[in-house]
Structure formats: structure tokens, C-alpha cells
Amino acid sequence: MLIQNASWITMEGAASTAVPVFRKQFTGGKPVRSAALEVTCDGVYEAVLNGRRVGDFILAPGWTEYRRRLQVQSYDVTDLLGEDNTLEITVANGWFRRTNAPWTGTENPDEFLPAMLIAALHLIRDDGSEEFILTDDTWEVSESTVTLSGIFIGEDVDMTRMPCFEPARICDFPKDNLIPQEGPEVHEQETVFPCASFRTPRGEWVIDFGQNLTGYMVFETEARAGEKLSVSTAEVLDREGNFYTANYRSARSQLHYICREGRQYYKPRFTFFGFRYLRIDEAPEGFTADQIHAVVLHSEMKRTGWLNSSDPMLNQLFSNIVWSQKGNYLDIPTDCPQRDERYGWTGDGQIFCRTATLQYDVRQFFRKWLADMRAAQHDNGWVPEVIPSLTAYKPGGGAWSDAVTIIPWQLYQTYGDISFLSDMYDAMEKWIEYIPTVSTAKDLWTGCWTYGDWLALDAPEDYHPATIELAKRGYSNDDLICSAFYANSVHIVIMAGRILHRDVRAYEALHSRITAAFRERFGGQLNTQTEKVLALHFNLTDQPQALADALADQILACGTKLQTGLVGTPYLLHELSRYGHSDIAWSLLLRKEYPGWLYSVSKGATTMWEHWDGIKPDGTFWDDDMNSYNHYAYGSVGDWVFSTACGIQPAEPGFARARIAPQPDPRVKHMSAVLDSVHGRIRSFWKYTGNGIRYEIDTPVQTEIVLDGQSRVVEKGSYVLFGGQEIRRNPAGNNAV
């Protein structure tokens, strides 16, 4: 990359909150055939050439494992050049110099890391001559009109501030971590307009967009110099209908804008917010709600999956799952987009991965994130609980660090791309070879930190853990959870190794020992719903039907309620359906009371909640400290709807061959799933009629169709079946919806 010849530059003596703008002025000279700009920074940047923004990448260069991987963007700027040119690049803190767990980049944790820029502009003229404009001490720098900006602190802007440029200073900073752009860019995706504007009981002026989203506000107004627009964000209102922000914790999710004279248009440039509501704390005279709207941000990814049914509440749930994926797939798979966190939690990432691959094409999104996972993995094999890693974070434990095996295997299953396995195989091996070095029991994974079945609902009334954190982990046996995921990761390494033609005999023997040790240690102590589900899902029980029946009985005995947390919930409905209890799986899906997927819908949710009772039946909140209303983990139920309720399953990786085995329920009159696989569109639709169930199936590949226990293999085409009998076939059909 040409940028390797440039120098890192900074602003002398800048405060940690400064948002400097670097400037280079140059003349066009001879006619230019092409011009390419390479740029990156230790934060997030916006480049402007002759008053026009360079590229559409919002929050470039994105979030990576910065110590080893800092992405460089390359832009074609030929059409932006003129005779006399001004290139300005503004640098804000972003993720790199975030306010929590900052990386100073030095051995001294108290030493401040300033805003820095590195860039290279390559001009090729019509006569073939070249010119290189590299960041060096001929560049100028000034404080920008952005006076404060950060991922967790919002943005402050003073449009009356005048720049005062001075020479930039060359600084010594590594360049060996610079890599070309790998992930999909974050772009503006859609616009959402207010659906209501009102005064709360406290007299607050609040604007409702009707949808919890991730992005920022945009406004255009006429104002006098010095007038202010101050805006705060929130996801929900409290029981009385007042603006509520306690769940944001220390995140100062606000925009403060000091106007210049005349007409102005602004949107935040270096941050993002998670919100449904805006509170107008201060506004120019005459400001109205129709002068502000919201813009949705997420990584560029193509929609590939759609669900629909006769039940409006289910359809809202399906919408909530999609919106939570959009809201949290912003450069990395975050857990939430609003509070002082927004991390790439490995547990949440692997829990939701299958649903994610069915709703969107996330191949490049995960390819980049998995590369950061490899870079963050320690030499001894342990994988941090958040990726990109933070200096204070620890190994993730069972179900969290196992993302290193689960996610690449799922990507291979959905897309059939073997490179996900070959890229990650060494990291997978390092992970499962690390576990015995810390376990306290042979052939099991015991005695180590884990989040357990996080947020499970199964603790008995007399359970009094030492800390609140322990209470959030549920009542399932931590050692059982870790050992079950250990077995699963070893199994994935075996399957991946066979595909990659590796010698896996030692792993096969290890898996047999783990299974035997698991049955001996835990086989008679599968007490909680999650413990039963994991033993079933990872094939660790020698009596699966009896265990599944016991699971079903346990669910019915507690009032047909799930009690699972993040670890057990993704597999619960699958295992019930797998062993003949689809009616109970459907009952759990359709449950409108707490706890249930439709409970949050009944409370007006437009995204998935972190807690089943984030808002309690009486309108109070579960908690002020850890209560996100845009948290996709429980949206993992979407993959059960695709693969079981509608029955779309890969018979071969990537859906090179398919299996469609729907399990309908009369409480829902009709349902459809559409999946644009890498081989074409698959559609499964069923509808209850007066004479039975009508099925419509479109497939681009050879497919096994299983209806009412009857199996048939069909070729590419469109099929209509009724009462178990085929009544129309169109093998040459175009598989249109």
C-alpha cells in the first residue's frame, strides 16, 4: 500500500477530547487521469475534498483488533479534483480512543494517545507522470467545529468556531498493522420520519419515530448565530410516559449544536445512537418536529430471508428480529447499540449467527470479524469474551469463546464456503487444546470462569448467590455447560478436519472420552431446562427420547414456560420438535405472557429485548443498569421458524441440496419462509384450509420434501401439495414468490 510511505501526523498539544481537522492544499497542475486516496486514523474520520465528502463509509475505518489490524480505505477521488484543491480530514475518537477500556498504545497506561492521521493521495496525469501527496509536516491542523465526539458521549458542535490552522507534527506510530479494507462498509440505509410529537407529563418535548433503531438524527433549520439545538435520545418511556434514559448508564447519548447564521443542515459525523425517541431540550425559535428525521445505519449486507404469517403479533416479532440484526450489525456484531457497551460479545454472536445467516448475506461481515478473533486469540489458545478485545477483558468461558468453532461451522453450513473452515481451523484447534490446560477434571471442562446460562429464569426462590452477577447466570451447573460446549467444539473440529483432510483421530478419541465423562458426571443430574437441552442438542445423552419427554413435562409443569437463558434458549424449540413435542415448541413461541417471545410485542416492542420482562406487566422496569431494548440474542428463535416451522434445511452445505420438512400448527393459519440461498430462492408456504393443509414449495435444487412423515425427493421446480398429495408441479418454474 502506498500509505506505508506516508507519516503519521498529529496536532501538537491537543486535548484528549479534541476533534482536529487536518488540511492539505495543492494545485491541480497538469490534467489528471486518475486520483486515489488511501487513508486511516486512530479513531474515526471524515474526508472532504473541495467541499465534497469522500466516499459513503460512515465511521471509517471501523473497529478491528487495532494492535494487529487497522483497516485502510482506498477511494477514487478523480471526479472531486479541481484546479486548486483543499483536502480536509477530520479525526474523532471513535472506538480506537473510546472512553472505556481505552488503548493508549504505549507501555504506560496513563499516557495519552492523541488523534493521529495517515493518508496518501496518488495522482496519475494524462501524460503518465505521477505525483504523491503524503501526510507529513507540510500538512496543517486546527480544531474543528466538532468540539466533542465519542461512541458513548454523542457529539457537540459549534458552527460559530473559526479554524486556526498550524503545522501538523509528525509522530512515531506503528504502520505494520495497516491492512486493506476487509469488512463491508457502514452506510446510511434508510430514513425514518417522526410518527408523533408530544409533551410528556413532565412537560418534555418528545418526538417518536415509532421504531427503535440505530443511527442518528438529521435536521435542517433556519437559525440565528448562537442559537442552540440540544437533543437527547431514549429507547422507551417510563410508566407515566416520561422520557427515560437510566438504561443508557454512563452513555451521554446527546447532540448539542450551536448554530451559525442562516440556513443549516447537520447530522452527527463521528458517532451513532440507539433510540426510538428524541427529546428536544433546546431549539432555535420556530423549530418544528418536521425539521428532523432519523437515518438508519448498519453494515452493508444484502437481505436474503423473509418470514410471514397470518398472526400480526408473530409478524411484529419477525420484524423485531430483523431490526435488531440491523441495529447491532454495525461493523461488528454488537450486543446493544445504545448504552456504554456496544461490544462484540462472542456469546451473543454465536447464539444469533444461524438466524443472521438466514436473514442477510453476512459472509464478508463475519469474515472480517473472525479475522479479528484470530488476531485477538492469545498464544495459549484462549479467546476473549469480546471481539475486538479490550484490555481488561477475560476468556469467555463455555458458549462464549466457543464462538471460534460455532460461527465458522455455521457459515459453512449456510453458504457452503470451505474457506471459513480453512481460515479458522488452526484457531479452533488452539482453543480446544487450551481447555485441558485450565480444567480441573480430565476430559471435561470444569473449575473455570463462565457466564453460565446467562439471564436464565430457573433459580429457585431460596437461591441466594453471593453477588448479583451470579444471580444473572441462572441455576444450571456451570461445569456441565462448559463441558457440553467443549464436546461440541471438539465435534466441530472433527467434522471440519474431515472436510479439510486433516488427521482427526486424536480428536475422535477425545470426543468419545468427553461424552463418556459427561454421562458419568452429569447424566443423572440433568435438572434444569438448559441442562437437558444441551445434553440433547450436543448428543451427550444415551436416552434422548426419555430426556426430551422429561424436558417437555418440566415445561408443562411450570405453566408451559421457558426458564432457559442465553445458552439454552437457542436450542430449546429445536430439541422439543426433534423429539415429537412441536406442540409445546409452538406454545412457547406463541406465548403472550411473560416470559414469552410475544410478551415484548404486547408491550409495544419494535426490536428484541435483553430481558423477557424488560418492561414488567405493571409498566415498571426490570432494572436500570442492564436493560437493553435492542438486544438480538433471543431473536435466535428466527432460525427455528425458518428451519422447523417452515422446514427449510440444508441437506448439503450451502443448500446445494435441500430438505423441506415443515411442522405447522393450527393456531397459525398460514406461514411462509423465503430464503435466497447461494443456489437460488427457496420458498416454503403452508396454509390450513377446510380440507387440510396446502403446501407450496419452490426450490432451485434437488430437495427432499417431508410431509406428515412421508418423504419424497424432487428436482428443481415449484410444487403444490395438498393432503399429502401433489396436485401441481412446475419443474421449469422461476420460483417466484
N, C-alpha and C positions, 0 to 999 in steps of 0.2 A: 504494500500500500504506500502511496505517495506520502501519506500523512506521517510516516516514520521519519521523513526528512524535516518535518516541522518541529517547533519547540513548544512546550507547554508555556503559557503565559498567564499572568495573574495581575491583580490590582494591588499595588503596594499599600499595606496598612488597612485593608478593607475589614470592616467588622464582620462577624460571623453571620449576621443577618443581611448583609449587603447583597444586592442583585445587580452586579455590574453588567454594562454593555460594552463589548469590545468593538472597535471600529477600524476599518482599513479603507482608505480612499485611493483610487487608482484610475488612470485614464485607459480608454479602450485601445488606443493605438491603431494598428493595422486591423482590418476586418477579421473577426473571429469565426472560425468554422465550428468549434465546439468548446464548451466550458464545463468542467466538472468540479464540484466542491465536495471534499471529504472533511468531516467534522465530528468531533465528540467532545465531551466535557466531564467534569466530576460532579455532575448534578443533572439538571435538565436544561435544554437550551431552545431558543427560537432564533433562526437565522432569517435576516431580511436583506435583500439585495435591491437597491434602488427603490425602497419603499414597498416591495412586494415580498410576501412570505415565501421562503424556500421550502418546498415540499409540504406534505399534508400530515406528517408524523407528529402527533401530539405527545408531549412528554418524552421526546427523544433525549438520550439514546436508549431509554428503557432501563429496566432493572435486571442486572445479571450478578453473578458471583464476581464482584468487581476486582478482587485481588488477582484473579486469573483471567477474567473475561470482561472486557469493556468494548461494547459494540461501536463501530464506526459506520456512519451513514454516508452514502455517496449520492449526490444529486446532480442531475443535468440542469445547469443554470444558463444555458446558451441564450434562451429567449428572454432572460431577465437583464442581460447586459446592455449597456448604452455606451455613449462616448465617454462620459465622466461617471464614475461608479462609486457607490458607497456600500460597503458590506458591513452590516452590524449583526453581532451575535450576542444575545443576552443570555446569561447563565444564572440559574437559580439553584437552590439547594437540592431539591428533588429527593430521590431515595438515597443517593450517594452520601449526602451530608444531612441525613434526617435527624430529627430532634431526639429520637430514642435509639439507643444502641448504636451511636454513630461510629463509623470507622474513621479514625484520624489519619490513617495511612502512615503512621510513624510508630516507633517503639514507645514513645511517651504518650500515654493515654490522655494527658491534659493538653497536648499540643494541638493547636487549631489547624485544620486543613482548609485553606482558602478556596474560593471559587476559581477554577482554572479552565482554560480553553486550549484546544489544539485543533488546527484546521489547515487545509491545503487546497488552494484553487489552481487548477491546471487549465491553461488556455492553449488551444491549438489554433493558429491563424490560417487564413486561406492559403498563404504561401508555404505552409508546412512548419513554420517556426513555432517554438513553444515558449511559454512563459509560466513561471511557477510563483505563486504568491503564497508564502508560508507564514504561519504565525511566528512572530519574533518581536524584538523590541522596537520595530518601526510601527507597530500597531498602537492605537490609543485606547484608553479605557476611561469610563466615567460611571458613576452611579446612575442607574436607570430610573424611569418613572415608577417602577415597581419597588416599593420601599420595604416590603416584607412578603416572603412567599415560602411555602413549605407544604409537603404532602399532608401534614397533620394540622397546619395552622392557617390554611386558607391563603388569602392574598390581600395585600394593601397596596393601593396605587395612588400616586399624587401626580395628576396630569399638569399641575402648575409648576412642577420642578423642572428647572433648566439644566441641561447636561453641562458638565465641566470636564472636558477631556484632558488627560495627562498621558505620558508614555506608559505603556504596559511594561511589566517586568518579566523577564524570562525566569522560569523556575525549574527546579530539578524534580521530575516526577517520572515514574516508570512508563515505558512505551511497549514493553514486551507483553503486556496483557491486552493490547489492542487487537481486535478481531473484526472481520466484516460483519455487517448486519446479518443475523440469523433468524430471528423471530419475525412474525408478522407485525406490521406497524399498528400502532393505536391510532384510530381515525375517528373523526366525528361521524356518527352513524345515522342518527335521526333526530328530528326536532319534536319536542313535546310542548304544547301550549297549555296555559292555565285553564282549569275547568271551573275554578271558583276563586273568589276573592272576598274575604270577610274579616270581621272583627271578632276576636275571641272574648270570652268573659272578662279577661284582664284588660281588654282594650287593645290588644296587639293586632297589627295589620298583617294577615297571613294570606298567602297565595298557595292554592292547592293545585298540583299538576295531575292528580288522580292516579299517579303511578310512581312507585318507589324506583329510583333509577340511579345510575352512576354517570356523572358528567359534570356539567357546570351550567350556570345561569348566563344569559346573554341579554344585554339591554341596549336600547337606543333612545336617547332623550335629548331635549334641549335644556341647557342649564347655564347658569352664570358661574364664572370662575370662583372657585372656593366652595360652592355648594357640594354636599356630600350625599352619596348613596351608600348605605350600610345595610347588608343583607346577612341573615343567619339562616342555617339550614336545619331541618329536622326530618325524621322518618315518620313519626307518629305524633298525635296529640294526646294529652292526658285525659283522664276520665271526665274532667269538666270541659274538655275541648280547648285547653290552653296549649301553647307551644311547649314542646318537651325535648330537652337535649341532654339529660343526665346520662343516657346510654352512650353518648359520644365520649364520655370520660374526659381526658385532657385535650382531646382534639378541639381546636378552636376553628370550627367549620364556618368561617365567615368571609365575606368580601367587604372591604372598606375602600371606597373610591372617591377621591377628591376631583371634582370636575374642572375642566378648563372652560373657557368661554365658548358658547355656541353649541352646535350640534355635535354629539359624540356617540360613539358605538364602542362597546367593550365586552370582552369575555375573558375570564381568567386564562393566563397563558402558561402557568407552570404548576398547576395543582388540579385536583379533582375532588368532587364531593359525592357522598351518598345521601340522597334526600328525596322526599316527596313534597315537603312543604318549605316555603320560604317565608321568613318574617322580615318585613321591611322596617328596619329600625330607624332609618333616617332616609329622606329622599328629597330631591330637588322639588321646588314648587311646581305643582301641576303634574307630577309623576303619576302614572296610572298602571294598573296591572297588565294592560295590553301592550305595554312597552318592554315587557320582559318575557323571555321564554327559556326553555331548558334544551340543552343539547346532550344527547346520549353518547358516551364514549365506550368503546371496547376494542380489543384487538381485532384486526381484520380476519374474518373467518366466514366461510360460506355455510348458510343454513342447509341442512341435509335431512332433518327429521321433523315430522309433524304428527300430533295426536289430536283426535277429536272424538266427541261422544255426544249422546243425547242428554247428558247431565250437565247443566250450566255450571254447577259447582266443580265438577271434575275438569271442565274446560278451563275454569279460572285457575285451578291447581296446575294444569299443564302450562298455562301462560306464566304462572308464578315461577315454575321451574326454569322456563326459558329466560325470563327476565333476570333471575338470579345468576344464571350462567353468564349472560351478557354483562351483568353488573360486576361480576367477580373475575371474568377473564379479561383483565386489563393488564396486558404484558406478561403477568404471571397469574396462576390460579390462586387468588386471594381467598381468605375465609370470609371477609366482610369488607365493604368499601367506605365505611363511614367513621368508625372510631379510631383511636390512636393505636392501630394494629395493622390491618390490611396486609398480612403476611401470607407467604406461600406455604401454608401448613400442609405437610405431606400426608397426614391422615385424611383431612378433608379432600385433598387432591385425588387420592386413590379411591376413596369412598364414592365420589361422584363421577369418576373417569368414564365408566361404561355409558352412563346416561349422556355425558358430554359428547362422546364419540358418535352417538346416535342422533343428536340434535344438530351438531355442527361438524364441519371438517376441521379437526383440531390437530392435524398431523404436524404442521410446522410449528404451531403454538407449543405443543409438547416436546417436539424435537429440541427446541431451544431450551425449555425448562429442564429437560433431562440432561442436557449438556451442562447446565449449571449444577445439577445434582451430582454429576460425576466430578465436577470441579470442587464441590463442597465436601465430598466424601473424604474422610480422613484416611491417612495411610494404613491405619489398622482396620479399616473397613466400616466404621460406624458412620451412619448417615444422620445429619442434623434433622431436627424436627420441623424446621422451616427452611425453604429454599427460595431465593438465595439466603444463605445462612447469616446469622447475626452473631456478633462476638460473644454474647452471653448465653447463647442457646446450647442445648444439650442433645444427646442422642434421643430419637423419638420414641423408642420402645416399640412393642408389638402393635401392628396395624399402622403405625406412623412411618417409621423408617422402612417398613416393608413395601412402601411405595416404589422403592428401587426395583422390585421384581414385579409387582402387580400392574403398574401402569404400562411398562413396555409390553408385557404379555397381552394386556387388553388392547393396546394399539395394534398389535399384530393380529389379534382375533378380528377386530373390526375392519382393518384396512388391508391385511394380508401382506404387509411390508416387512420383510425379514430384517431390514436394516435396524428396526427398533430393537430387535433381539441382539444382533451382532454388535451394535453400538454399546449396549448396556450389559452384555454378558459378563465381562470382567468385573464390573461394579456389582452385579448380582452375586457372583462368586465371593467377592471380598466381603459382602455383607453377611452371607450365611457362614462364612469362615470366621467372622468376628464373634458371632453369638456364643459359641462354646468357650471363648476366652473370658467371658464375663458371667456366664451362667453358673449357678451354684449346684446344678444337678446334671448328670450325664444324659445326653440325648434329649434334653428338654431345655426350655429357656425359662429360668427361674431366678428370683432374687434380684431383679433389675428394675429400674425405674420404668414405669409405663403410665399412660393416662387411663388405663383400664377401659371399661365400657363408658366412655365419657358421656355425661349427662343422662345416664340410664335412670329409669324410674322405679327400680326394683328394690331399693333399700328398705328393709323392714322398719316399722315405726320406732323400735328400740335401738336402731343403729345410730351410734353417736361417735363418728370418727373424730380424730384429733384435730383436723382442720377442715375448713370449708372446701378446700381443694380436693381432699379425699372424698368428701360427700358428693362431689360432682362426678366421681369416677364410677358410681354405681356399686352394686354388691357382687358382681361377678368376680371370680378368682383371677387376680392379675396374672399369676403364673400360668393358669390354663389359657388365658387369652394369648399371652406371648408364645406359649408352646404351640398352640394351634396355628398361629401365623408363621412360626418357624417352620412347621411342617409344610404349610402352603408355599412358602418361599423356596424351600428345597424342592418341592414338587415342580414348581415353575422352572427352576434351574434345570431339572431333569428334562422336562419337555422342551425347553429352549435348546438345551445342549444336544438333544437328539436331532432337532431340526438343523442345527449348525454343525452336526457331525463331530461333536465332542465326546470324549470318553466320560460317561456319567455313571459308571458302575459304582464308584465310591459313594456318590450321592444317592443312588438307588438303595444301597445298603443302609445309608444314614436314614433315609426316609422310612424304611422298614423298622429301624430301631426307634425312631421318634414315635411312629404310630403305636408300636408295642408299649413303649414307655408311657405314652399318653393314656392308653387304655388302662394300664396298670395303676397309674397315679390318679387319674381323673374319671375313669369310666363309670364308677359308681357314685360320683359326686357331681353330676350334671344338674345343678339345681335351678339356675336362672334361665330365663328365655334365651339370653345371649349364649350362655354356655351350651345349651342344646343346639342352638342354631349353628354355632361354629363347628361343633363336632359333626353335625350333619353336612354342612357345606364343604368342609375340608376332608370329608370321608374318613373320619377318625373313630367312628363307632362301628362295632361289629353287629349291631342290631338297629339299623337305621329306621326301619318302619316302626318298630316299637318306640324308639326315641321320638320320632316325628309325631306319633299318636299322643305321647306324653306331652309334647310341646303344645299340640292342639288342645288337649284337656286343660293344660295350665292356663292357656289364653282364655278359654271359655270360663274357667273357674274364677278368674279375676274380673269378669264382666266383659269379655271379648275386647280386651285392651292390650295394646303392646306395652311392654315395660323395658324394651331394649333402648340402648343409647347409640352413639355413633358407630360403634363396632358391630353390633348385632342387627341394627335396623336394615342396612342394605341387603342382607341375605334372608330376612325373616319371611317375606312373602314368597320368595323363590322356594324355600325349603318346605313351606306349607303346601304349595302347589305341586312340588315334585313328588310328595308322598300322599297325594289324594285329598288334601284339605284346602282346595281352592276356594270353597265357600267361605272359610274363615279368612283367607287372604283378602277376598273381596270385602268382607265385613270390616276388616281393619282399614282398607283403603277408603271405604265409603263412610267411615265413622265421622260424624259431625261434632261429637262432643270431645272434650279434652280427655285423653290425648288422642289425636287423630289428624290425618292429613287435611281433612276438610274443616277442622276446627278453626284454623287460622283464616281460611277462606270465609267462614261465617263471621269472622271479626273484621273483615274488610281487607285482608292482606292482598298485596299485589306482587309480593316476592316471598320466598321461603323464609321462615323464621329459624333462629338459632335454638329457641326453646319451644316446645309444644305449646306452652302457656305463656309465651312472651307477654301477651295481654291476657289477664285472667278473666273468667266469666263476669266478675264484678267490675271490670274495667281498670283495675289496678295492674301494676307491672310485676312480672316475676322478680325482677332485680334491676337496679340502676347501673350496676357495674359491668355486667356481661350479658347484654341483651340486644343482640343484633336482629334487625328485621329484614336483612338481606344476606342470607347465610345458606348456601346451596346444599349442604350435606344431606339433609333429609329429602331433597329433590332426587336423590338416587332412586326413589321409587319409580321414576320415569322409565328405567330400564326394565322393570317388571311389567309395566304396561306394554312397552314395545314387544318384549320377548315372550311373555306368558299370556297376558290378557289378549293381545293381538297375535302373539305366537311367532313373531319374526325372529329367527335364529340363524346363525351361520352354521351350515353343515361342514363347510371348509373355511379356513381363514379368509377374511376379506369378502365373505359371501360369494366365493367362486361357485359354490353350491349352497342352496338354502334349504331350511326346514321351516315350515309354517304350521304351527300346532296351537291354534288359539284355544283359550279356555274362557268362554263368555259366561256372563251371569245375568239372569233375567231382571235384576234390579237396574240394569243399564240396558236401554232398548237397542242402542246401536253404538258401535265404536269402530274407529279406523286408525291405522298407523301407516304412515308413508315414510319410507327410508330411501334416500338416494345413495345407494352403496357405490363402491368404486366400479361395479359392473353394471350399474343401471338402477332404475327405480323399482322398488319392491313395495307392494301395497297389500294390506290385509284389512278387510272390512267384514264385519258381521252385523246382522240385524235380526231381531226377533220379530216374527210375523205370526199371524193367526194359525199357521200350519207348521211352524217350526222355525229353524234358523237358516237364514240365507247368508251365504258366504261369497264374497267377491275377492279374488286373488289375482294380482298381477306380479309376474316375476320375469327378470331378464336372464335367468339361469335355470339349469335343471334343479328341480325342487321336490322335496318330499313334503306332501301335504298330509297332515294327520288330523282327522275329524272324528270325534266320537270313538276314538280307539282304532279307527280304520285308516290304514296308511296306503298312499299311492304315490308314485313318482311321476312327475310331469316335466315336460320340456318348457322352454321359454314361451311365454304367452299370457293371455288373460283368461281367467276361468270363473264361472259362476256355478256354485253348487248349492243345492237345496235338499234338506232332509238326508244329507249324506250322499246324494246322487248328483252327478254332474249334469247340468241342464244346458250349458253353453260353453263353448271353448273357442278361443281365437288365438291360436299359436303365433300368428303373424301380427298380433296386435301391437300397438305402440305403447301399451302400459300407461296410458294417460290416466290421471286421477278422475 
